[in-house]
Amino acid sequence: MVKINSMLSYAKKKKKFKKKIIVVKTFENSKINTFLACVKTESKCYKMKITDKGKNGIQQGFVKMYLDDTKIYDNKFKRGKQRNKKFGQC
C-alpha cells in the first residue's frame, strides 16, 4: 500500500471547503485506483486534493481527473507533497 491521502470536497462560492465527498487513505501499488463521484459543477466549486505522506511524489504513477469524459487534470506528480485542482463554479 502507498501512503497517500486523496480528498474531493466542495464549498459554496468564496467559502472554505468543508463537505467531503470522497476520502481515500490507502492505494494499491502497481494498480490503477479509480474513484467516482456525482457532482453538480454548475452550482458548486469542488477541490481535489492529493497529499503524498512521503513528500516525494508518486513514483511511477500519475493523477488524472475527468469530468463528463473530458480530461480536466493530468499530472505525473513525480515530486512534491501535494496537488490541488479546483473545478466547477469557483
C-alpha positions as CSV (number, residue, x, y, z in Angstrom):
1,M,0.0,0.0,0.0
2,V,1.1,3.6,-0.7
3,K,0.7,6.3,1.9
4,I,-1.3,8.9,0.1
5,N,-4.4,10.8,1.1
6,S,-7.0,11.8,-1.6
7,M,-9.9,14.0,-0.9
8,L,-12.7,15.6,-3.0
9,S,-14.7,18.3,-1.3
10,Y,-17.0,21.2,-2.2
11,A,-17.8,24.7,-1.0
12,K,-20.2,27.5,-1.9
13,K,-18.5,30.4,-3.6
14,K,-15.7,32.0,-1.6
15,K,-16.1,29.8,1.4
16,K,-13.9,27.1,2.9
17,F,-14.1,23.5,1.6
18,K,-15.8,21.7,4.4
19,K,-18.1,19.0,2.9
20,K,-16.0,15.9,2.0
21,I,-17.3,13.7,-0.8
22,I,-14.5,11.1,-1.2
23,V,-11.7,10.4,1.3
24,V,-9.2,7.7,0.4
25,K,-6.2,6.9,2.6
26,T,-4.5,3.9,1.0
27,F,-3.9,3.0,-2.6
28,E,-2.8,-0.3,-4.1
29,N,0.7,-0.4,-5.5
30,S,1.1,-1.1,-9.2
31,K,-2.6,-0.8,-9.9
32,I,-4.9,2.0,-11.3
33,N,-7.0,3.2,-8.4
34,T,-10.3,4.7,-9.6
35,F,-12.8,6.7,-7.6
36,L,-16.2,8.0,-8.8
37,A,-18.5,10.8,-7.5
38,C,-21.5,12.6,-8.8
39,V,-21.0,16.3,-8.6
40,K,-23.1,19.4,-9.5
41,T,-20.4,21.6,-11.2
42,E,-23.0,24.1,-12.5
43,S,-23.7,25.2,-8.9
44,K,-20.8,24.3,-6.7
45,C,-17.0,24.7,-6.5
46,Y,-15.0,21.5,-5.9
47,K,-11.4,20.8,-5.0
48,M,-9.5,17.6,-5.5
49,K,-6.6,17.4,-3.0
50,I,-3.9,14.7,-3.1
51,T,-1.3,14.6,-0.3
52,D,1.8,12.3,-0.5
53,K,2.8,11.4,3.0
54,G,6.3,10.6,1.9
55,K,6.6,14.1,0.3
56,N,8.4,12.7,-2.7
57,G,5.6,12.5,-5.3
58,I,4.0,9.4,-6.7
59,Q,6.9,7.4,-8.2
60,Q,6.0,5.6,-11.5
61,G,2.5,7.0,-11.2
62,F,0.1,9.7,-12.2
63,V,-3.1,11.5,-11.4
64,K,-5.9,12.0,-14.0
65,M,-9.3,13.6,-13.5
66,Y,-12.2,13.5,-15.8
67,L,-15.5,15.5,-15.9
68,D,-18.1,14.0,-18.2
69,D,-15.5,12.1,-20.2
70,T,-13.3,15.3,-20.6
71,K,-9.9,15.2,-19.0
72,I,-9.6,18.3,-16.7
73,Y,-6.4,17.3,-14.9
74,D,-3.3,15.3,-15.8
75,N,-0.2,15.3,-13.7
76,K,2.7,12.8,-13.3
77,F,3.3,14.1,-9.7
78,K,6.9,13.0,-9.7
79,R,7.9,15.2,-6.8
80,G,6.4,17.3,-4.1
81,K,3.9,16.8,-1.3
82,Q,0.5,17.9,-2.6
83,R,-1.6,18.5,-5.7
84,N,-4.8,20.5,-5.7
85,K,-7.3,21.1,-8.5
86,K,-10.4,23.3,-8.3
87,F,-13.3,22.9,-10.8
88,G,-16.9,23.8,-11.2
89,Q,-18.3,27.3,-10.2
90,C,-15.2,28.6,-8.3
